[in-house]
């Protein structure tokens, strides 16, 4: 079931090396597909992978 696929943002943080606070802000802004259950935010590995594919690469923007 879908519930089996849920991971906490702290678990997602370990996978992505992005702080759980930053992941929470992304979730609040709708940039990361996540849900709040009680006080805790949860997401899926699939949502994390989608976010990582869509985001701009880290580092300085390339010069034109």
CHARMM internal coordinates of N, CA and C (Angstrom, degrees):
IC EDIT
DIST 1 N 1 CA 1.4640
DIST 1 CA 1 C 1.5217
ANGL 1 N 1 CA 1 C 109.66
DIST 1 C 2 N 1.3208
ANGL 1 CA 1 C 2 N 114.78
DIHE 1 N 1 CA 1 C 2 N 167.66
DIST 2 N 2 CA 1.4693
ANGL 1 C 2 N 2 CA 120.54
DIHE 1 CA 1 C 2 N 2 CA 179.86
DIST 2 CA 2 C 1.5253
ANGL 2 N 2 CA 2 C 111.48
DIHE 1 C 2 N 2 CA 2 C -60.66
DIST 2 C 3 N 1.3377
ANGL 2 CA 2 C 3 N 117.34
DIHE 2 N 2 CA 2 C 3 N -36.44
DIST 3 N 3 CA 1.4643
ANGL 2 C 3 N 3 CA 119.71
DIHE 2 CA 2 C 3 N 3 CA -177.60
DIST 3 CA 3 C 1.5204
ANGL 3 N 3 CA 3 C 111.94
DIHE 2 C 3 N 3 CA 3 C -61.56
DIST 3 C 4 N 1.3334
ANGL 3 CA 3 C 4 N 117.11
DIHE 3 N 3 CA 3 C 4 N -31.12
DIST 4 N 4 CA 1.4606
ANGL 3 C 4 N 4 CA 120.66
DIHE 3 CA 3 C 4 N 4 CA 179.12
DIST 4 CA 4 C 1.5290
ANGL 4 N 4 CA 4 C 111.83
DIHE 3 C 4 N 4 CA 4 C -65.16
DIST 4 C 5 N 1.3181
ANGL 4 CA 4 C 5 N 116.72
DIHE 4 N 4 CA 4 C 5 N -22.58
DIST 5 N 5 CA 1.4632
ANGL 4 C 5 N 5 CA 120.98
DIHE 4 CA 4 C 5 N 5 CA -175.65
DIST 5 CA 5 C 1.5289
ANGL 5 N 5 CA 5 C 112.99
DIHE 4 C 5 N 5 CA 5 C -89.67
DIST 5 C 6 N 1.3336
ANGL 5 CA 5 C 6 N 117.70
DIHE 5 N 5 CA 5 C 6 N -8.37
DIST 6 N 6 CA 1.4589
ANGL 5 C 6 N 6 CA 120.39
DIHE 5 CA 5 C 6 N 6 CA -175.73
DIST 6 CA 6 C 1.5202
ANGL 6 N 6 CA 6 C 111.46
DIHE 5 C 6 N 6 CA 6 C -71.76
DIST 6 C 7 N 1.3332
ANGL 6 CA 6 C 7 N 114.42
DIHE 6 N 6 CA 6 C 7 N 139.66
DIST 7 N 7 CA 1.4610
ANGL 6 C 7 N 7 CA 120.86
DIHE 6 CA 6 C 7 N 7 CA 174.11
DIST 7 CA 7 C 1.5271
ANGL 7 N 7 CA 7 C 108.02
DIHE 6 C 7 N 7 CA 7 C -130.72
DIST 7 C 8 N 1.3081
ANGL 7 CA 7 C 8 N 116.25
DIHE 7 N 7 CA 7 C 8 N 151.51
DIST 8 N 8 CA 1.4613
ANGL 7 C 8 N 8 CA 120.66
DIHE 7 CA 7 C 8 N 8 CA 178.10
DIST 8 CA 8 C 1.5273
ANGL 8 N 8 CA 8 C 109.26
DIHE 7 C 8 N 8 CA 8 C -73.70
DIST 8 C 9 N 1.3214
ANGL 8 CA 8 C 9 N 115.60
DIHE 8 N 8 CA 8 C 9 N 162.10
DIST 9 N 9 CA 1.4671
ANGL 8 C 9 N 9 CA 118.50
DIHE 8 CA 8 C 9 N 9 CA 177.33
DIST 9 CA 9 C 1.5282
ANGL 9 N 9 CA 9 C 110.82
DIHE 8 C 9 N 9 CA 9 C -68.05
DIST 9 C 10 N 1.3339
ANGL 9 CA 9 C 10 N 118.11
DIHE 9 N 9 CA 9 C 10 N -25.71
DIST 10 N 10 CA 1.4691
ANGL 9 C 10 N 10 CA 118.17
DIHE 9 CA 9 C 10 N 10 CA 176.27
DIST 10 CA 10 C 1.5309
ANGL 10 N 10 CA 10 C 110.18
DIHE 9 C 10 N 10 CA 10 C -69.42
DIST 10 C 11 N 1.3386
ANGL 10 CA 10 C 11 N 117.49
DIHE 10 N 10 CA 10 C 11 N -36.55
DIST 11 N 11 CA 1.4681
ANGL 10 C 11 N 11 CA 119.81
DIHE 10 CA 10 C 11 N 11 CA 174.26
DIST 11 CA 11 C 1.5264
ANGL 11 N 11 CA 11 C 110.04
DIHE 10 C 11 N 11 CA 11 C -65.50
DIST 11 C 12 N 1.3338
ANGL 11 CA 11 C 12 N 116.14
DIHE 11 N 11 CA 11 C 12 N -43.25
DIST 12 N 12 CA 1.4649
ANGL 11 C 12 N 12 CA 121.28
DIHE 11 CA 11 C 12 N 12 CA 178.93
DIST 12 CA 12 C 1.5274
ANGL 12 N 12 CA 12 C 109.96
DIHE 11 C 12 N 12 CA 12 C -61.33
DIST 12 C 13 N 1.3249
ANGL 12 CA 12 C 13 N 116.46
DIHE 12 N 12 CA 12 C 13 N -35.92
DIST 13 N 13 CA 1.4603
ANGL 12 C 13 N 13 CA 121.70
DIHE 12 CA 12 C 13 N 13 CA 178.76
DIST 13 CA 13 C 1.5249
ANGL 13 N 13 CA 13 C 110.94
DIHE 12 C 13 N 13 CA 13 C -62.18
DIST 13 C 14 N 1.3331
ANGL 13 CA 13 C 14 N 116.48
DIHE 13 N 13 CA 13 C 14 N -40.48
DIST 14 N 14 CA 1.4671
ANGL 13 C 14 N 14 CA 120.30
DIHE 13 CA 13 C 14 N 14 CA 179.09
DIST 14 CA 14 C 1.5303
ANGL 14 N 14 CA 14 C 111.18
DIHE 13 C 14 N 14 CA 14 C -66.00
DIST 14 C 15 N 1.3337
ANGL 14 CA 14 C 15 N 116.37
DIHE 14 N 14 CA 14 C 15 N -35.29
DIST 15 N 15 CA 1.4654
ANGL 14 C 15 N 15 CA 121.41
DIHE 14 CA 14 C 15 N 15 CA -179.46
DIST 15 CA 15 C 1.5298
ANGL 15 N 15 CA 15 C 110.78
DIHE 14 C 15 N 15 CA 15 C -70.43
DIST 15 C 16 N 1.3447
ANGL 15 CA 15 C 16 N 115.97
DIHE 15 N 15 CA 15 C 16 N -41.57
DIST 16 N 16 CA 1.4610
ANGL 15 C 16 N 16 CA 120.94
DIHE 15 CA 15 C 16 N 16 CA -170.23
DIST 16 CA 16 C 1.5217
ANGL 16 N 16 CA 16 C 114.91
DIHE 15 C 16 N 16 CA 16 C -98.80
DIST 16 C 17 N 1.3276
ANGL 16 CA 16 C 17 N 117.73
DIHE 16 N 16 CA 16 C 17 N -14.46
DIST 17 N 17 CA 1.4667
ANGL 16 C 17 N 17 CA 121.79
DIHE 16 CA 16 C 17 N 17 CA -171.10
DIST 17 CA 17 C 1.5271
ANGL 17 N 17 CA 17 C 111.87
DIHE 16 C 17 N 17 CA 17 C 60.68
DIST 17 C 18 N 1.3333
ANGL 17 CA 17 C 18 N 116.14
DIHE 17 N 17 CA 17 C 18 N 27.64
DIST 18 N 18 CA 1.4681
ANGL 17 C 18 N 18 CA 122.52
DIHE 17 CA 17 C 18 N 18 CA 172.25
DIST 18 CA 18 C 1.5268
ANGL 18 N 18 CA 18 C 105.18
DIHE 17 C 18 N 18 CA 18 C -108.98
DIST 18 C 19 N 1.3324
ANGL 18 CA 18 C 19 N 117.68
DIHE 18 N 18 CA 18 C 19 N 134.95
DIST 19 N 19 CA 1.4644
ANGL 18 C 19 N 19 CA 119.23
DIHE 18 CA 18 C 19 N 19 CA -175.72
DIST 19 CA 19 C 1.5289
ANGL 19 N 19 CA 19 C 110.76
DIHE 18 C 19 N 19 CA 19 C -61.04
DIST 19 C 20 N 1.3242
ANGL 19 CA 19 C 20 N 115.62
DIHE 19 N 19 CA 19 C 20 N 149.61
DIST 20 N 20 CA 1.4636
ANGL 19 C 20 N 20 CA 119.37
DIHE 19 CA 19 C 20 N 20 CA 179.73
DIST 20 CA 20 C 1.5283
ANGL 20 N 20 CA 20 C 110.67
DIHE 19 C 20 N 20 CA 20 C -64.21
DIST 20 C 21 N 1.3348
ANGL 20 CA 20 C 21 N 117.93
DIHE 20 N 20 CA 20 C 21 N -31.21
DIST 21 N 21 CA 1.4721
ANGL 20 C 21 N 21 CA 120.31
DIHE 20 CA 20 C 21 N 21 CA 176.12
DIST 21 CA 21 C 1.5276
ANGL 21 N 21 CA 21 C 110.81
DIHE 20 C 21 N 21 CA 21 C -63.14
DIST 21 C 22 N 1.3295
ANGL 21 CA 21 C 22 N 116.38
DIHE 21 N 21 CA 21 C 22 N -42.69
DIST 22 N 22 CA 1.4644
ANGL 21 C 22 N 22 CA 119.89
DIHE 21 CA 21 C 22 N 22 CA 179.54
DIST 22 CA 22 C 1.5314
ANGL 22 N 22 CA 22 C 110.10
DIHE 21 C 22 N 22 CA 22 C -66.74
DIST 22 C 23 N 1.3246
ANGL 22 CA 22 C 23 N 117.00
DIHE 22 N 22 CA 22 C 23 N -41.07
DIST 23 N 23 CA 1.4655
ANGL 22 C 23 N 23 CA 120.04
DIHE 22 CA 22 C 23 N 23 CA 177.16
DIST 23 CA 23 C 1.5312
ANGL 23 N 23 CA 23 C 110.68
DIHE 22 C 23 N 23 CA 23 C -61.34
DIST 23 C 24 N 1.3377
ANGL 23 CA 23 C 24 N 116.40
DIHE 23 N 23 CA 23 C 24 N -39.45
DIST 24 N 24 CA 1.4703
ANGL 23 C 24 N 24 CA 119.80
DIHE 23 CA 23 C 24 N 24 CA 177.80
DIST 24 CA 24 C 1.5242
ANGL 24 N 24 CA 24 C 110.70
DIHE 23 C 24 N 24 CA 24 C -62.18
DIST 24 C 25 N 1.3317
ANGL 24 CA 24 C 25 N 117.06
DIHE 24 N 24 CA 24 C 25 N -43.19
DIST 25 N 25 CA 1.4753
ANGL 24 C 25 N 25 CA 119.86
DIHE 24 CA 24 C 25 N 25 CA 178.19
DIST 25 CA 25 C 1.5306
ANGL 25 N 25 CA 25 C 110.69
DIHE 24 C 25 N 25 CA 25 C -62.48
DIST 25 C 26 N 1.3335
ANGL 25 CA 25 C 26 N 116.81
DIHE 25 N 25 CA 25 C 26 N -41.02
DIST 26 N 26 CA 1.4688
ANGL 25 C 26 N 26 CA 120.22
DIHE 25 CA 25 C 26 N 26 CA 177.64
DIST 26 CA 26 C 1.5255
ANGL 26 N 26 CA 26 C 110.28
DIHE 25 C 26 N 26 CA 26 C -61.49
DIST 26 C 27 N 1.3223
ANGL 26 CA 26 C 27 N 116.70
DIHE 26 N 26 CA 26 C 27 N -40.74
DIST 27 N 27 CA 1.4674
ANGL 26 C 27 N 27 CA 121.27
DIHE 26 CA 26 C 27 N 27 CA 178.65
DIST 27 CA 27 C 1.5249
ANGL 27 N 27 CA 27 C 110.32
DIHE 26 C 27 N 27 CA 27 C -63.92
DIST 27 C 28 N 1.3347
ANGL 27 CA 27 C 28 N 116.75
DIHE 27 N 27 CA 27 C 28 N -44.51
DIST 28 N 28 CA 1.4679
ANGL 27 C 28 N 28 CA 120.85
DIHE 27 CA 27 C 28 N 28 CA 179.88
DIST 28 CA 28 C 1.5188
ANGL 28 N 28 CA 28 C 111.40
DIHE 27 C 28 N 28 CA 28 C -63.07
DIST 28 C 29 N 1.3324
ANGL 28 CA 28 C 29 N 116.91
DIHE 28 N 28 CA 28 C 29 N -33.37
DIST 29 N 29 CA 1.4669
ANGL 28 C 29 N 29 CA 121.74
DIHE 28 CA 28 C 29 N 29 CA 179.95
DIST 29 CA 29 C 1.5247
ANGL 29 N 29 CA 29 C 112.49
DIHE 28 C 29 N 29 CA 29 C -82.99
DIST 29 C 30 N 1.3271
ANGL 29 CA 29 C 30 N 116.87
DIHE 29 N 29 CA 29 C 30 N -5.54
DIST 30 N 30 CA 1.4601
ANGL 29 C 30 N 30 CA 120.61
DIHE 29 CA 29 C 30 N 30 CA -179.18
DIST 30 CA 30 C 1.5201
ANGL 30 N 30 CA 30 C 113.67
DIHE 29 C 30 N 30 CA 30 C 80.85
DIST 30 C 31 N 1.3222
ANGL 30 CA 30 C 31 N 117.60
DIHE 30 N 30 CA 30 C 31 N 10.49
DIST 31 N 31 CA 1.4693
ANGL 30 C 31 N 31 CA 120.68
DIHE 30 CA 30 C 31 N 31 CA -179.77
DIST 31 CA 31 C 1.5251
ANGL 31 N 31 CA 31 C 112.05
DIHE 30 C 31 N 31 CA 31 C -84.57
DIST 31 C 32 N 1.3366
ANGL 31 CA 31 C 32 N 115.96
DIHE 31 N 31 CA 31 C 32 N -18.98
DIST 32 N 32 CA 1.4609
ANGL 31 C 32 N 32 CA 122.07
DIHE 31 CA 31 C 32 N 32 CA 176.80
DIST 32 CA 32 C 1.5157
ANGL 32 N 32 CA 32 C 106.97
DIHE 31 C 32 N 32 CA 32 C -124.81
DIST 32 C 33 N 1.3258
ANGL 32 CA 32 C 33 N 116.59
DIHE 32 N 32 CA 32 C 33 N 127.96
DIST 33 N 33 CA 1.4533
ANGL 32 C 33 N 33 CA 120.89
DIHE 32 CA 32 C 33 N 33 CA 179.03
DIST 33 CA 33 C 1.5209
ANGL 33 N 33 CA 33 C 108.93
DIHE 32 C 33 N 33 CA 33 C -71.42
DIST 33 C 34 N 1.3330
ANGL 33 CA 33 C 34 N 116.17
DIHE 33 N 33 CA 33 C 34 N 107.12
DIST 34 N 34 CA 1.4664
ANGL 33 C 34 N 34 CA 121.89
DIHE 33 CA 33 C 34 N 34 CA -178.48
DIST 34 CA 34 C 1.5254
ANGL 34 N 34 CA 34 C 107.98
DIHE 33 C 34 N 34 CA 34 C -150.80
DIST 34 C 35 N 1.3043
ANGL 34 CA 34 C 35 N 115.78
DIHE 34 N 34 CA 34 C 35 N 160.61
DIST 35 N 35 CA 1.4676
ANGL 34 C 35 N 35 CA 121.62
DIHE 34 CA 34 C 35 N 35 CA 179.92
DIST 35 CA 35 C 1.5204
ANGL 35 N 35 CA 35 C 108.55
DIHE 34 C 35 N 35 CA 35 C -128.70
DIST 35 C 36 N 1.3216
ANGL 35 CA 35 C 36 N 114.75
DIHE 35 N 35 CA 35 C 36 N 149.64
DIST 36 N 36 CA 1.4534
ANGL 35 C 36 N 36 CA 119.74
DIHE 35 CA 35 C 36 N 36 CA 175.94
DIST 36 CA 36 C 1.5251
ANGL 36 N 36 CA 36 C 107.66
DIHE 35 C 36 N 36 CA 36 C -99.15
DIST 36 C 37 N 1.3145
ANGL 36 CA 36 C 37 N 115.79
DIHE 36 N 36 CA 36 C 37 N 123.34
DIST 37 N 37 CA 1.4661
ANGL 36 C 37 N 37 CA 121.49
DIHE 36 CA 36 C 37 N 37 CA 176.80
DIST 37 CA 37 C 1.5205
ANGL 37 N 37 CA 37 C 105.96
DIHE 36 C 37 N 37 CA 37 C -116.96
DIST 37 C 38 N 1.3133
ANGL 37 CA 37 C 38 N 115.69
DIHE 37 N 37 CA 37 C 38 N 108.72
DIST 38 N 38 CA 1.4639
ANGL 37 C 38 N 38 CA 119.39
DIHE 37 CA 37 C 38 N 38 CA -173.21
DIST 38 CA 38 C 1.5139
ANGL 38 N 38 CA 38 C 108.84
DIHE 37 C 38 N 38 CA 38 C 64.97
DIST 38 C 39 N 1.3268
ANGL 38 CA 38 C 39 N 116.42
DIHE 38 N 38 CA 38 C 39 N -123.14
DIST 39 N 39 CA 1.4660
ANGL 38 C 39 N 39 CA 120.62
DIHE 38 CA 38 C 39 N 39 CA 178.53
DIST 39 CA 39 C 1.5162
ANGL 39 N 39 CA 39 C 111.99
DIHE 38 C 39 N 39 CA 39 C -92.91
DIST 39 C 40 N 1.3273
ANGL 39 CA 39 C 40 N 117.43
DIHE 39 N 39 CA 39 C 40 N -7.89
DIST 40 N 40 CA 1.4623
ANGL 39 C 40 N 40 CA 120.81
DIHE 39 CA 39 C 40 N 40 CA -170.06
DIST 40 CA 40 C 1.5161
ANGL 40 N 40 CA 40 C 112.93
DIHE 39 C 40 N 40 CA 40 C -106.12
DIST 40 C 41 N 1.3116
ANGL 40 CA 40 C 41 N 114.97
DIHE 40 N 40 CA 40 C 41 N 139.70
DIST 41 N 41 CA 1.4623
ANGL 40 C 41 N 41 CA 121.36
DIHE 40 CA 40 C 41 N 41 CA 173.92
DIST 41 CA 41 C 1.5166
ANGL 41 N 41 CA 41 C 108.95
DIHE 40 C 41 N 41 CA 41 C -92.00
DIST 41 C 42 N 1.3326
ANGL 41 CA 41 C 42 N 115.88
DIHE 41 N 41 CA 41 C 42 N 139.27
DIST 42 N 42 CA 1.4613
ANGL 41 C 42 N 42 CA 121.26
DIHE 41 CA 41 C 42 N 42 CA 176.14
DIST 42 CA 42 C 1.5272
ANGL 42 N 42 CA 42 C 108.80
DIHE 41 C 42 N 42 CA 42 C -132.30
DIST 42 C 43 N 1.3086
ANGL 42 CA 42 C 43 N 114.96
DIHE 42 N 42 CA 42 C 43 N 155.07
DIST 43 N 43 CA 1.4575
ANGL 42 C 43 N 43 CA 121.48
DIHE 42 CA 42 C 43 N 43 CA 178.70
DIST 43 CA 43 C 1.5266
ANGL 43 N 43 CA 43 C 107.30
DIHE 42 C 43 N 43 CA 43 C -147.07
DIST 43 C 44 N 1.3256
ANGL 43 CA 43 C 44 N 116.58
DIHE 43 N 43 CA 43 C 44 N -171.29
DIST 44 N 44 CA 1.4682
ANGL 43 C 44 N 44 CA 120.62
DIHE 43 CA 43 C 44 N 44 CA 176.40
DIST 44 CA 44 C 1.5191
ANGL 44 N 44 CA 44 C 108.93
DIHE 43 C 44 N 44 CA 44 C -124.45
DIST 44 C 45 N 1.3275
ANGL 44 CA 44 C 45 N 115.87
DIHE 44 N 44 CA 44 C 45 N 160.45
DIST 45 N 45 CA 1.4705
ANGL 44 C 45 N 45 CA 119.94
DIHE 44 CA 44 C 45 N 45 CA 175.79
DIST 45 CA 45 C 1.5274
ANGL 45 N 45 CA 45 C 109.74
DIHE 44 C 45 N 45 CA 45 C -59.84
DIST 45 C 46 N 1.3216
ANGL 45 CA 45 C 46 N 115.82
DIHE 45 N 45 CA 45 C 46 N -37.16
DIST 46 N 46 CA 1.4683
ANGL 45 C 46 N 46 CA 120.29
DIHE 45 CA 45 C 46 N 46 CA 179.55
DIST 46 CA 46 C 1.5302
ANGL 46 N 46 CA 46 C 110.97
DIHE 45 C 46 N 46 CA 46 C -61.46
DIST 46 C 47 N 1.3394
ANGL 46 CA 46 C 47 N 116.80
DIHE 46 N 46 CA 46 C 47 N -43.41
DIST 47 N 47 CA 1.4708
ANGL 46 C 47 N 47 CA 120.59
DIHE 46 CA 46 C 47 N 47 CA 179.13
DIST 47 CA 47 C 1.5246
ANGL 47 N 47 CA 47 C 110.59
DIHE 46 C 47 N 47 CA 47 C -64.48
DIST 47 C 48 N 1.3313
ANGL 47 CA 47 C 48 N 116.92
DIHE 47 N 47 CA 47 C 48 N -38.30
DIST 48 N 48 CA 1.4677
ANGL 47 C 48 N 48 CA 120.88
DIHE 47 CA 47 C 48 N 48 CA 178.19
DIST 48 CA 48 C 1.5322
ANGL 48 N 48 CA 48 C 109.60
DIHE 47 C 48 N 48 CA 48 C -64.07
DIST 48 C 49 N 1.3411
ANGL 48 CA 48 C 49 N 116.41
DIHE 48 N 48 CA 48 C 49 N -45.83
DIST 49 N 49 CA 1.4684
ANGL 48 C 49 N 49 CA 120.39
DIHE 48 CA 48 C 49 N 49 CA 179.80
DIST 49 CA 49 C 1.5262
ANGL 49 N 49 CA 49 C 110.66
DIHE 48 C 49 N 49 CA 49 C -61.59
DIST 49 C 50 N 1.3414
ANGL 49 CA 49 C 50 N 117.14
DIHE 49 N 49 CA 49 C 50 N -41.95
DIST 50 N 50 CA 1.4666
ANGL 49 C 50 N 50 CA 120.95
DIHE 49 CA 49 C 50 N 50 CA 177.95
DIST 50 CA 50 C 1.5204
ANGL 50 N 50 CA 50 C 110.82
DIHE 49 C 50 N 50 CA 50 C -60.51
DIST 50 C 51 N 1.3458
ANGL 50 CA 50 C 51 N 116.58
DIHE 50 N 50 CA 50 C 51 N -45.13
DIST 51 N 51 CA 1.4581
ANGL 50 C 51 N 51 CA 119.83
DIHE 50 CA 50 C 51 N 51 CA -179.97
DIST 51 CA 51 C 1.5238
ANGL 51 N 51 CA 51 C 110.58
DIHE 50 C 51 N 51 CA 51 C -61.69
DIST 51 C 52 N 1.3249
ANGL 51 CA 51 C 52 N 116.84
DIHE 51 N 51 CA 51 C 52 N -45.76
DIST 52 N 52 CA 1.4650
ANGL 51 C 52 N 52 CA 120.25
DIHE 51 CA 51 C 52 N 52 CA -177.68
DIST 52 CA 52 C 1.5265
ANGL 52 N 52 CA 52 C 111.29
DIHE 51 C 52 N 52 CA 52 C -63.00
DIST 52 C 53 N 1.3262
ANGL 52 CA 52 C 53 N 118.11
DIHE 52 N 52 CA 52 C 53 N -34.48
DIST 53 N 53 CA 1.4718
ANGL 52 C 53 N 53 CA 121.00
DIHE 52 CA 52 C 53 N 53 CA 178.42
DIST 53 CA 53 C 1.5231
ANGL 53 N 53 CA 53 C 111.49
DIHE 52 C 53 N 53 CA 53 C -69.76
DIST 53 C 54 N 1.3373
ANGL 53 CA 53 C 54 N 115.88
DIHE 53 N 53 CA 53 C 54 N -36.33
DIST 54 N 54 CA 1.4691
ANGL 53 C 54 N 54 CA 120.09
DIHE 53 CA 53 C 54 N 54 CA -173.70
DIST 54 CA 54 C 1.5193
ANGL 54 N 54 CA 54 C 113.65
DIHE 53 C 54 N 54 CA 54 C -84.23
DIST 54 C 55 N 1.3458
ANGL 54 CA 54 C 55 N 116.10
DIHE 54 N 54 CA 54 C 55 N -27.12
DIST 55 N 55 CA 1.4744
ANGL 54 C 55 N 55 CA 117.61
DIHE 54 CA 54 C 55 N 55 CA -174.27
DIST 55 CA 55 C 1.5210
ANGL 55 N 55 CA 55 C 111.18
DIHE 54 C 55 N 55 CA 55 C -70.87
DIST 55 C 56 N 1.3001
ANGL 55 CA 55 C 56 N 114.61
DIHE 55 N 55 CA 55 C 56 N 161.45
DIST 56 N 56 CA 1.4605
ANGL 55 C 56 N 56 CA 119.93
DIHE 55 CA 55 C 56 N 56 CA 176.46
DIST 56 CA 56 C 1.5245
ANGL 56 N 56 CA 56 C 108.37
DIHE 55 C 56 N 56 CA 56 C -69.20
DIST 56 C 57 N 1.3196
ANGL 56 CA 56 C 57 N 117.44
DIHE 56 N 56 CA 56 C 57 N 145.79
DIST 57 N 57 CA 1.4639
ANGL 56 C 57 N 57 CA 118.59
DIHE 56 CA 56 C 57 N 57 CA 178.74
DIST 57 CA 57 C 1.5160
ANGL 57 N 57 CA 57 C 110.27
DIHE 56 C 57 N 57 CA 57 C -63.23
DIST 57 C 58 N 1.3434
ANGL 57 CA 57 C 58 N 117.43
DIHE 57 N 57 CA 57 C 58 N 149.27
DIST 58 N 58 CA 1.4679
ANGL 57 C 58 N 58 CA 119.58
DIHE 57 CA 57 C 58 N 58 CA -179.62
DIST 58 CA 58 C 1.5300
ANGL 58 N 58 CA 58 C 110.12
DIHE 57 C 58 N 58 CA 58 C -67.13
DIST 58 C 59 N 1.3234
ANGL 58 CA 58 C 59 N 115.72
DIHE 58 N 58 CA 58 C 59 N 160.79
DIST 59 N 59 CA 1.4580
ANGL 58 C 59 N 59 CA 120.48
DIHE 58 CA 58 C 59 N 59 CA 178.07
DIST 59 CA 59 C 1.5252
ANGL 59 N 59 CA 59 C 110.90
DIHE 58 C 59 N 59 CA 59 C 100.75
DIST 59 C 60 N 1.3071
ANGL 59 CA 59 C 60 N 114.98
DIHE 59 N 59 CA 59 C 60 N -173.32
DIST 60 N 60 CA 1.4480
ANGL 59 C 60 N 60 CA 120.32
DIHE 59 CA 59 C 60 N 60 CA -176.08
DIST 60 CA 60 C 1.5262
ANGL 60 N 60 CA 60 C 110.31
DIHE 59 C 60 N 60 CA 60 C -77.93
DIST 60 C 61 N 1.3335
ANGL 60 CA 60 C 61 N 116.40
DIHE 60 N 60 CA 60 C 61 N 146.47
DIST 61 N 61 CA 1.4636
ANGL 60 C 61 N 61 CA 119.25
DIHE 60 CA 60 C 61 N 61 CA 176.92
DIST 61 CA 61 C 1.5264
ANGL 61 N 61 CA 61 C 110.33
DIHE 60 C 61 N 61 CA 61 C -61.74
DIST 61 C 62 N 1.2955
ANGL 61 CA 61 C 62 N 116.75
DIHE 61 N 61 CA 61 C 62 N 147.71
DIST 62 N 62 CA 1.4697
ANGL 61 C 62 N 62 CA 121.07
DIHE 61 CA 61 C 62 N 62 CA 178.86
DIST 62 CA 62 C 1.5220
ANGL 62 N 62 CA 62 C 108.85
DIHE 61 C 62 N 62 CA 62 C -73.32
DIST 62 C 63 N 1.3463
ANGL 62 CA 62 C 63 N 115.97
DIHE 62 N 62 CA 62 C 63 N 144.97
DIST 63 N 63 CA 1.4639
ANGL 62 C 63 N 63 CA 120.11
DIHE 62 CA 62 C 63 N 63 CA 177.57
DIST 63 CA 63 C 1.5101
ANGL 63 N 63 CA 63 C 109.54
DIHE 62 C 63 N 63 CA 63 C -78.69
DIST 63 C 64 N 1.3192
ANGL 63 CA 63 C 64 N 114.96
DIHE 63 N 63 CA 63 C 64 N 144.23
DIST 64 N 64 CA 1.4769
ANGL 63 C 64 N 64 CA 119.98
DIHE 63 CA 63 C 64 N 64 CA -178.29
DIST 64 CA 64 C 1.5032
ANGL 64 N 64 CA 64 C 111.59
DIHE 63 C 64 N 64 CA 64 C -74.32
END
COOR INIT
IC SEED 1 N 1 CA 1 C
IC BUILD
